[in-house]
Amino acid sequence: MASNFLVTSCTTIFSPSKFSQSPSQIFVRAKRICNFKVNCKIRNSTINHEDEGKHFTGKLDRRNVLLGLGGLYGATNLIGVANEPLALGQPVPPPDLLTCSTTSLHDGSSVPFTCCPPFPKDLSNIPTYKLPNVSKVKIRPAAHNVTQEYMSKYSTAIQRMKELDKDDPLNFIWYLYFERILGSLIGDDTFGLPFWNYDSKVGMQMPSLYNIVNSPLYDPNRNQNHFPPNVIDLGFTTIDLNASREQKINNNLTMMYRQMLTNAPCPQLFFGNPIRGEQPIRGMGTIENIPHNVVHRWVGNPKNTFRENMDTFYSAARDPIFYAHHANIDRMWTVWKTLGGKRCDFGDR
């Protein structure tokens, strides 16, 4: 069977899947595996581009992760089917609002809610979106350092959002303006989401503000074995690593160094290959593999069929910690671009 690795001239290797399948490892200290004088072109060492994606064994079509519109692409794209678990070699189709429906899981069961966006009454008369005026800067605090006042505001905003009617455009499930919606619900246009700073030693536990049982920020569908004082394992698959707290911390710091620096000297390696028009998807980047996918898996509840909420696409955003996780991905994206070399965004507009 062909191996599915993206190989660069500096021998960078990725394990492609929904939320990865590679085993945890303990690295006592960081080890540089290549220098930064590299050619950032990516090639696949074992399969042709035409066949790319046919042998992947992950469960989720990456188009849905990136586009966030599972119901618009049908059941077979939410979690892969047996014959073609990941259709990464196929073009990315535009979403069709007319065909949006409740999505099914790969075992045939339906998800318990719809992810379809509000449908306009007149498709021929949709106003052009206008960017809002932004006069105040939002500050995103580290989740482990938030004040009691901030926790109260954040909890109130989430509670008010959850209480909205399901057809309200400001409802919890319409996430694209999530941060601004929360601010509007508490009358604070400076409100910024917290970020889960799991790439720092002091932030490698599930933030305490999400662990208060009676709080709107709490979600019972999490892995109960991973609550504080347990340290996150950024190499987690589905089996807990038998290692000390310090070993896990060292392992995490080493992996973050590799994902942000050693293995990501250019955009194609950090972000993955860009999705352009009808071109096929050709692989994820370092940051999507680790820590993005791993954090989803580590938080998800193993007692649920698909490890809902955080470890399954259709339900991940129902856990408020989802947004702290992605706020940190945003932060790492910004940090990565300050590290020099060819570390910059793609030039697409």
C-alpha positions, 0 to 999 in steps of 0.5 A: 500500500502506498504511503500518504506522506507529503515530503519536502527537501528537508524530510518533513513528514505529515500523517494526513487524516481528520484528527490524525492517527499517529501514535504519541511519542515522548521527545525529551528535548527538541531536535532540529531535523533540517536547516532552513535553507530548503526548497519549499515546493511539495511533492508526493513521493509515492503517488501521482497527483491524479491518484492523490487522496485515494489511499487516505484512511481518515474519516473526514473530508477536509473540504468540510473542515475548511468550508464549515458547511457540512449540510451543504455537501451531503452525507458522504462528505461529512464522514467518509464512506468505505470505498473513498474515505477522503475525496481529497483528489476531487475539485471543491464544489461551490455550496448549493443552498437549495440542496442543504439538508440534515447530514448523515453520519457514515453509519447511516444515522442523522445528526441531531440538528441541522447546520443549514444557514438561514435561507433568503426568501428571494435569492435574486435580491440579496444585498451586497455585503458591506464591511462594518466600520471598526473603531475599537480594537478587540483584545483576546486574553489567554484563557488561563489568565482571565479575570472574574469580570471577564468570565462573567461577561463571557458566560452571560454572552454565551447564555444569551446566545443559547437562549435565542430562537433556533431561526435567529441569525445570531443563534449559537450555530451561526458561528461566522460572526461568533465573536462579534455576536457575543459582544453585541449580546452584552453591549460590548464591542470591544469583547474578544474571545479568549485563546487556549494557550496550550503551546505554553507550559502555563496553558497546557491544561483545559482552562478552568473557566470552561470547567465550572459545571453550572456555567454556560461555558461547560460542556459535559461531552468532553473527555472526563479523564482530561480535566485539570490537573491533567496536562494535554498531550499534543501527540494524543491519538485515542490512548493516554500517554503513560508519561509524567507531567514534565515529560508531556510538557517537554513533548508538547514544546518539542512538537510545537517547535517542529510544527511552527519552525523546523517543519514549516519554513514556508506557506505550503508547509504551514498551511497546507496546499491552497484550495483554489477554484476547482483544483483538488486538495493536495494535503494539510499543513503542519498546524492543521495536523498538530496541534489543531486536529489533536486538540479536537480529539483530546477534548472529545468524549470517547464514550460517544459514538463519534467522540462528540462534541469536539472530535466530530465535525458536525458537533465540534462548535457546540462546545464553547472551548472550540472557539478558544482552541481556534482563537489560539490557532489564529494567534499561532498563525500571526506568530508564525509570520513573525518568525522570518524567512518565507513565512508569509500568507499566500498572495491570493485575494 
